């Protein structure tokens, strides 16, 4: 799990980021904005479309693990909200990590 200092955790922060730019990968919908003078912060939001509580928590853990692996490569000042798609149930954290590394908008030198 990501440490508290690297997470978005307030409702208004999620809403602010969700009104920013949107990016889709095969397993995630990612919203992001640039915030000057801040380290990257990541929020994960799940929908009941993913299934019950165990499925939603598994999806959150997968996404958090993938972001934790690439955190040092994320552009400084990015605030990110990731929303897993239902297809995430077939994915591994390694696949998610590879998807995130290939997103030029988020990475320092993708």
PyMOL commands that set and color helices and strands:
alter all, ss='L'
color gray80, all
select helices_A, chain A and resi 4-6+11-18+48-50+53-73+86-90+93-101
alter helices_A, ss='H'
color red, helices_A
select strands_A, chain A and resi 21-24+28-34+41-44+78-84
alter strands_A, ss='S'
color yellow, strands_A
deselect
rebuild
show_as cartoon
